[in-house]
């Protein structure tokens, strides 16, 4: 398998997300690419999240920051120049989460830091989170990306992110700040060039490669994709006034179920969620349009869906069990 490397020279989130998607199109099915990138003062939300619930958008924009939305699921994250993002772009047949994570873990070992993967998407050091991960799967290609907090401004993180109290209660903690850390606290000598070199060295070692190949990206295609990521429609989209809102925290993610009614039927339904499975959440939302607004009909419609794997089966059954108990 050919190992490729691409490093972004910009700190603009829309350009960086466009580069990521362009690499997804450009890297071959028998190749893997490590892409390193940074954003300045940015909140990036998951594909199915409500921007106004996850980010203090007005405060962020007044401070010159940007809100961006990625292709993958998961929760909102804050990026600044003290954070390094990594993405592994690889053919689905060669996708290996444990091997990809081992690049990060082994790279940090080279810097004297012992890290471990925990939960559904976190990498921890001494029980504190410094990296959140998310995943996207296309027809033949996939990517796994995440953050590496080496010197993030934690005051800004607390200012711009809005975290649901249900998440905090589920984790049994008082604040986001109490559960996150910067890698500089473990190794004060860490700098951005040192961290990048460690990751590149670990990438070569884990995949047994002497050298890393570069990638060429068509500039016209990158510009086309960047326009999408910068658009209001992609970042905020249609957020109509809903008549009903119900929120529940599951082990696999937070669900904010919103319904707009027309007569006695559902005119629009949206499951805002930080669940990792992007497609199934969207399928659930789309399936309820035109359905009568009763527990029975909503549950019956969700029951008709065909989960593709065990994880989706769990999501389906738990959503149905929750809705069956709601008062409508």
C-alpha positions, 0 to 999 in steps of 0.5 A: 500500500502506498503511503502519502502525506499532505500538509495544508499551508492555510488556517482557513477552515473552509479551504482545509475542509475542501482539501480534505474532501478533495483528497478523499476523491484523489487518493487511490483505493490502495493508498493511505494519506496522512493529512495535517491541517490547522484552523484559526479560531474556528468551531467545527460542528458535526454533520447533523448538529444544530449550530445554534445549540453547539456554538455561541455563533454571534460571540464567535463571529464578533471575535473574528472566528468562523463556524464550519460544518464537516462531513463526518458525525460526532460533536462540536470542537474548537480549533485554534493555532494550538491545535493540530488536526489529522486525517487518515484518508484510505480505501474502505477495504484497507480502513483499520481504525486501530492501526490508524490510531496507533500512528497517533499513539506511537507518535506521542510515545516518541515525545514521551507521552503515553496516550490511550483511545477511550470511549467512542471517539476520544484519545486520553492522557492520564484520564483527560481528553486531548483528542476527539475523533470522527469518521466518514465513509463514502462508497469506496473511500473513508476518512478518520480525522481528529484533533490534537490539543497541544496548546489550545486556548482553553478560555476560548474553548469554553467561551465559544462552545455550548455543551448540553447539560445532559452530556455533562451529567452523563459523564459525571463532570462539572465542566468541559475544562475539567476533562480536557488537557493540552499535550504541553502540560505533559511535555512543555517542549512540544512545538508544532514542527516537533509534533508533525515530525513525530506523527510522520515518523510514526506513520512511516513506522506503523505502515513500514514505509521508508518514504511518504509520497505527495499528492496532487490536488486539482485546484479547480476542484478544490475551489468548487468544494470550498465554495460549498463549505463556506456557504450559509446553506451548508453551515446553517441550512434551513432551521425552521421554527419547530412546534415540538422539541424532545431531547435525550442522551443515549450511550451512542450520542445526544438526540435533539428531536424536532418536529414541525406540524401541519394539521395533524401530520409532520411537515418536517422532522429533524434529529439533531445529533452528535451520533457518529453514524451520519447517514442513519440519523438523516434517514430517520429524519427523512422517513417521518415527513408526512407521518401522522403526529402520534407515538404509534405512527412515528414508531411504526415508521421507524420500525420500517427502516432497515438497519445496516449493522448492529450499531444501527439496530441499537440506535433504531430500537432505542429511539423507538423505545424512547418515543414510545414513552413520550407524551404527545 
